[in-house]
Amino acid sequence: MSTRQSRVEELLRREIAGALLRGAIKDHRVQRQEMISVTAVRVSPDLSVARVFIDVLQGGPEVGRVVAGLNAAQGVFKRHLGKVLTLRRTPSLRFEHDDSIGHGTRIEQVLAEIHASERAAERDAAGTELAEAEPDAGSDDESDGQA
């Protein structure tokens, strides 16, 4: 990927996120716009199409409805971007759900479960070793007391 592509992607991400924070979309499907996070933007090599990845914070509106609403309002975003950015051609926008945050959370949960089960296994092993060692120590004491 070229540096120009990277710069355009970051500009688009910042401007689209800012428009959402300002409540630029009046579509009923895109309520509580402050709960929508623009996670990434990927631009085609010719800068004609931009895929905008979004995620909705927990407790926010339903993701499918938000994506549909944003895709319906892509003309509003494109018009806004055409005014504020100095690009020869404003890219067409396609909004998509980015579930990488959810995948990351699930991976962290699985790793935490594995870590907890390893700790439990270590405690069980240590407890077994102590239990095996105690009778030997106790039998030595009993034999000393009997003698």
C-alpha positions, 0 to 999 in steps of 0.5 A: 500500500502506498503512503498516499493510500494510507494518508487518505484512509486516515483522513477519511476515517477521521472525517467520517468519525467526526461527522458521526460525533456531530450527528450529521446523519438524520436516518432513524436507523442510525440513532445514538451516533456517538456509540458508533466507532469507525475502526478502519478505512480501506481505500482501493488503489485508484482511490475510487472506493473506500470500505469503512469499517464500523463497530457499535459499542455495547448497549448501542443500536443494532449493528445491522440496522446501523450499517444499512442506515450508513450505507443509505446515507453514504451520499451525505458523507460523500458530499461532506468529504468533497467539501472538506478534503482536497481530493480530485475525486471523492471515493464511493463509501461502503460501510461494513461491520468490523467484528475484529474487536469482538473476536479479540474479546473472545480470544482474551476470554478463551486465554483467560479460561486456559490460564485459570484451568492451568492454575487450577491444575497446578494447585491440584498437583501441588495439593496432591504432592503435599497430601502424599508428603504428609503421611510420611511425615506423620508416620515418622512422628508417630514412630518417634512418639511410640519409641 
